[in-house]
């Protein structure tokens, strides 16, 4: 790498280091894993949201399978929302959005949540995962639940889920009513901060304390301000002291069984790391889906997939001037659905209403 290129990374690297120092200060004030497990809210961190339907179906026959893909369908409204989770995340991570849309307004919305191959209640086969194959898994799931009509699906994909959503848009463009990319990238460039985070993610698989593992995820994915703020999520017994403590509780719960495995995580990591959509492919995606149906949302304090990737995605899809909707945010990190839950719902509701008004063309 040329020295001039390396120099261009150094300011971002220093900002990354400062962010990690700020998060470390906040974590020092937060509960340890042992304290979280003893907290009265810990058994209730994942809500008991009753789905309309829950099952695991066979997918990927002839593509390394078949293997089981687990899903839940919540709500029974006419507006169909598909939620695609990112690297190492499972369907329970969408519980706030599942509640906000498909339980609080069950007559208006239906939400389809699922575990990608390699996580949660889905199978975790050892094979080469790609975002394209993972998108094809979803097409088979959509066919199974009968979401096949023209311009009938609102797709929300975060991080690796946004990469999968790009592939989905190329595979079934006319079924998609709105395509919403959250904290994602078409490919990874200016990779020093990203590869640093990928190395740290891989290091999560190495023997170390649970507290150290969770501290790293906090630093990579959330703003220090949000982590330190009082727990703002609905509680069953009593709130956790901070948002960071509630996140840690959910992460500990995920890691306490067989939902999160080294094999599944590394297979997903391969898919995310090798995802690549060129400018030409993004132009084709915009042409096929319709730029007025596409949203790019990114936080400027994202320390997992740097903000430059959101700018690149927006530009190569055609930009605001081409009809793509931009939603860039100054003070949030990688996981906007948690950090700005209410504003995020308003954004998605607006996208649903705006794109459904466009009709079926």
C-alpha positions in Angstrom: 0.0 0.0 0.0 1.3 3.4 -0.9 2.2 5.7 2.0 -0.2 8.4 0.6 -3.0 5.9 0.7 -2.1 4.8 4.3 -2.1 8.4 5.4 -5.6 8.8 4.2 -6.7 6.2 6.7 -5.0 7.6 9.7 -7.6 10.3 10.7 -10.3 7.7 10.7 -8.2 5.3 12.6 -7.5 8.0 15.3 -11.3 8.7 15.5 -11.9 5.0 15.9 -9.4 4.8 18.7 -11.0 7.8 20.5 -14.4 6.2 20.2 -13.2 3.0 21.7 -11.6 5.0 24.6 -14.9 6.7 25.2 -16.8 3.4 25.1 -14.3 1.8 27.5 -15.0 4.6 30.0 -18.7 3.9 29.8 -18.3 0.2 30.0 -16.4 0.6 33.2 -19.5 2.0 34.8 -21.8 -0.7 33.4 -22.7 -4.1 34.8 -20.5 -7.1 34.4 -21.8 -10.2 32.7 -22.2 -11.9 36.1 -24.2 -8.9 37.4 -26.4 -8.9 34.3 -27.3 -12.6 34.7 -28.4 -11.9 38.3 -30.5 -8.8 37.3 -34.3 -9.5 37.6 -34.9 -8.3 34.0 -32.4 -10.7 32.5 -34.8 -13.6 32.0 -37.2 -11.3 30.2 -34.8 -9.5 27.8 -36.4 -11.4 24.9 -40.1 -10.7 25.0 -42.7 -13.4 24.5 -44.2 -12.1 21.3 -46.6 -14.6 20.0 -46.3 -15.1 16.2 -49.1 -15.9 13.8 -47.0 -18.7 12.5 -43.6 -20.3 13.4 -41.8 -23.1 11.7 -38.6 -24.2 10.0 -38.6 -25.1 6.3 -36.2 -26.8 4.0 -34.3 -24.5 1.7 -31.3 -24.8 -0.7 -32.0 -28.2 -2.1 -29.3 -28.6 -4.8 -27.4 -25.6 -3.4 -25.6 -27.4 -0.6 -28.8 -28.4 1.2 -31.5 -29.0 2.0 -31.2 -27.4 5.4 -33.7 -25.8 7.8 -34.4 -22.1 7.8 -36.4 -20.9 10.8 -38.9 -18.1 10.6 -41.8 -16.4 12.4 -44.7 -14.4 10.9 -46.1 -11.7 13.1 -49.2 -9.6 12.5 -51.8 -10.1 9.8 -52.0 -6.8 8.0 -51.8 -6.1 4.3 -48.5 -4.3 4.4 -45.8 -6.9 4.2 -42.4 -6.2 5.8 -39.3 -8.5 5.5 -36.6 -7.9 8.1 -33.1 -9.2 7.2 -30.6 -9.4 10.1 -26.8 -8.8 9.9 -23.7 -10.7 10.8 -24.1 -12.8 14.0 -27.6 -11.4 14.7 -30.7 -13.5 15.0 -34.4 -12.8 14.5 -35.0 -11.9 18.2 -32.9 -8.8 17.6 -35.8 -7.4 15.6 -38.2 -7.7 18.5 -38.7 -3.9 19.0 -39.7 -3.5 15.3 -41.8 -6.7 15.5 -43.7 -5.2 18.4 -43.9 -1.7 17.0 -45.3 -2.8 13.7 -46.9 -6.3 13.9 -48.2 -6.3 17.4 -49.1 -2.7 18.2 -50.6 -2.4 14.6 -51.3 -6.1 13.8 -54.2 -5.2 11.5 -52.0 -3.0 9.4 -48.7 -4.8 9.1 -47.3 -8.3 8.7 -43.7 -8.9 9.7 -41.6 -11.8 8.4 -38.5 -12.4 10.6 -36.1 -15.3 10.2 -32.7 -16.6 11.2 -30.2 -16.6 8.3 -28.3 -19.8 7.7 -25.6 -20.1 10.3 -27.5 -18.5 13.3 -30.3 -19.0 15.8 -32.8 -21.8 15.2 -31.7 -22.2 11.5 -29.2 -24.9 10.5 -25.5 -24.0 10.5 -24.1 -26.0 7.7 -20.3 -25.9 7.1 -20.0 -24.7 3.5 -19.2 -21.6 1.5 -21.8 -18.9 2.3 -22.4 -16.1 -0.1 -24.9 -13.2 0.1 -26.4 -14.3 -3.2 -27.1 -17.8 -1.9 -28.5 -16.3 1.4 -30.8 -14.1 -0.7 -32.0 -17.2 -2.6 -32.8 -18.8 0.7 -35.1 -15.8 1.3 -36.8 -16.1 -2.1 -37.7 -19.7 -1.2 -39.0 -18.5 2.2 -41.1 -15.8 0.5 -42.5 -18.3 -1.9 -43.4 -20.6 1.0 -45.3 -17.9 2.9 -47.0 -16.7 -0.3 -45.5 -13.3 -0.6 -45.3 -13.4 -4.3 -47.4 -10.5 -5.6 -46.0 -7.6 -7.6 -44.7 -4.7 -5.5 -45.9 -6.3 -2.3 -42.8 -6.6 -0.1 -41.0 -3.9 2.0 -37.4 -5.1 2.5 -35.3 -3.8 5.4 -31.8 -5.2 5.6 -29.1 -4.1 8.1 -25.4 -4.5 7.7 -24.8 -8.0 6.2 -28.6 -8.1 5.8 -28.3 -5.0 3.6 -25.8 -6.8 1.4 -28.2 -9.8 1.2 -31.0 -7.3 0.4 -29.0 -6.0 -2.6 -28.8 -9.5 -4.0 -32.5 -10.0 -3.3 -33.3 -6.8 -5.2 -31.5 -8.2 -8.2 -33.3 -11.5 -8.0 -36.9 -10.4 -7.5 -37.0 -6.7 -8.2 -40.6 -6.5 -9.2 -41.9 -8.1 -6.0 -40.3 -5.3 -4.0 -42.3 -2.2 -3.1 -39.6 -0.6 -1.0 -35.9 -1.5 -0.5 -34.3 -0.1 2.6 -30.5 -0.4 3.2 -29.5 0.2 6.8 -25.8 0.6 7.7 -24.5 -1.4 4.8 -22.1 -1.4 1.9 -22.0 -2.6 -1.7 -18.3 -3.6 -1.2 -15.6 -2.8 1.3 -13.2 0.0 0.4 -10.8 2.0 2.5 -10.6 -1.2 4.5 -8.3 -0.4 7.4 -11.0 0.3 9.9 -13.3 -2.4 8.6 -10.6 -5.1 8.5 -9.6 -4.0 12.0 -13.2 -4.7 13.1 -13.3 -7.9 11.2 -10.2 -9.1 13.0 -11.8 -8.1 16.3 -14.9 -10.0 15.3 -12.9 -13.1 14.6 -11.1 -12.6 17.9 -14.5 -13.0 19.6 -14.1 -16.7 18.8 -10.9 -16.9 20.7 -10.8 -17.8 24.4 -11.5 -14.7 26.5 -13.9 -13.5 29.1 -17.5 -12.9 28.2 -17.1 -9.3 29.4 -14.2 -8.7 27.0 -16.2 -10.1 24.1 -19.2 -8.0 24.8 -17.2 -4.8 25.3 -15.7 -5.2 21.8 -19.2 -5.6 20.2 -20.4 -2.5 22.1 -17.5 -0.5 20.8 -17.9 -1.6 17.3 -21.6 -1.2 17.0 -23.0 1.6 19.2 -22.3 5.2 20.1 -20.9 5.9 23.6 -23.8 8.3 24.3 -26.4 5.7 23.6 -24.6 3.0 25.6 -24.4 5.3 28.6 -28.1 6.5 28.5 -30.7 5.0 30.9 -32.4 1.8 29.6 -35.2 3.1 27.4 -36.7 -0.2 26.3 -39.9 -1.5 27.8 -39.2 -3.7 30.9 -41.1 -6.6 32.3 -39.8 -6.4 35.9 -37.5 -3.4 36.1 -35.2 -1.5 33.7 -31.5 -2.2 33.3 -29.3 0.7 34.5 -28.3 1.6 30.9 -28.9 0.8 27.2 -25.5 -0.9 27.2 -26.5 -3.2 30.0 -29.7 -4.3 28.1 -27.7 -4.9 25.0 -25.2 -7.0 27.0 -28.1 -9.0 28.4 -29.4 -9.8 25.0 -26.0 -10.7 23.7 -25.3 -13.0 26.7 -28.7 -14.7 26.2 -27.8 -15.3 22.5 -24.4 -16.8 23.4 -25.7 -19.0 26.3 -27.1 -21.8 24.0 -26.4 -23.1 20.6 -27.9 -20.1 18.6 -24.4 -18.6 18.2 -21.6 -20.9 17.1 -18.1 -20.4 15.8 -18.8 -22.3 12.7 -22.0 -20.4 11.8 -20.4 -17.1 12.6 -17.3 -17.7 10.5 -19.4 -18.9 7.5 -21.5 -15.7 7.7 -18.3 -13.6 8.0 -17.0 -15.1 4.8 -20.2 -14.1 3.0 -20.1 -10.5 4.3 -16.4 -10.1 3.7 -16.6 -11.2 0.1 -19.8 -9.4 -0.8 -19.1 -7.2 -3.9 -21.5 -5.2 -6.0 -19.9 -3.0 -8.6 -21.1 0.5 -9.7 -22.6 -1.1 -12.8 -24.5 -3.7 -10.7 -25.8 -1.0 -8.4 -27.0 1.0 -11.4 -28.8 -2.2 -12.6 -30.4 -2.6 -9.2 -31.7 1.0 -9.3 -33.0 0.5 -12.8 -34.8 -2.8 -11.9 -36.3 -1.9 -8.5 -36.8 1.8 -9.2 -34.7 4.4 -7.4 -37.8 6.1 -5.9 -38.3 2.9 -4.0 -34.8 2.8 -2.4 -33.6 4.2 0.9 -30.0 4.4 2.1 -29.7 5.0 5.9 -26.4 5.3 7.6 -25.0 6.7 10.9 -21.9 9.0 10.7 -20.6 7.4 13.9 -20.7 3.8 12.4 -17.5 2.1 13.5 -18.3 -1.3 11.9 -19.1 -0.3 8.3 -17.7 3.2 7.9 -19.9 6.0 6.8 -18.0 6.3 3.5 -19.8 3.1 2.4 -23.2 4.6 2.8 -22.1 7.6 0.7 -20.8 5.2 -2.0 -24.0 3.1 -2.0 -26.2 6.2 -2.3 -24.0 7.6 -5.1 -23.7 4.5 -7.2 -27.5 3.7 -6.9 -28.1 7.0 -8.6 -28.1 9.5 -5.7 -30.8 11.8 -4.4 -30.8 13.5 -7.8 -31.8 10.1 -9.3 -34.6 9.6 -6.8 -32.9 7.5 -4.0 -33.9 8.6 -0.5 -31.0 9.6 1.8 -31.3 9.3 5.6 -27.9 10.1 7.1 -27.5 10.7 10.8 -24.8 12.6 12.7 -24.6 10.9 16.1 -25.6 7.3 15.8 -23.6 4.1 15.3 -24.1 0.9 13.4 -27.5 -0.2 14.8 -30.0 2.6 14.0 -33.1 0.4 14.8 -32.0 0.4 18.5 -30.4 3.8 18.9 -33.2 5.8 17.2 -36.1 3.3 17.5 -39.0 5.7 17.3 -37.5 7.8 14.5 -36.6 4.7 12.7 -40.2 3.5 12.8 -41.3 6.8 11.4 -38.8 6.6 8.6 -39.9 3.1 7.6 -43.6 4.0 7.8 -43.0 7.0 5.5 -41.2 4.7 3.0 -44.1 2.2 3.1 -46.7 4.9 2.5 -44.7 6.7 -0.2 -43.8 3.6 -2.2 -47.2 2.0 -2.0 -48.6 5.2 -3.5 -46.5 4.5 -6.6 -48.6 1.5 -7.5 -47.6 -1.8 -8.9 -45.5 -0.5 -11.8 
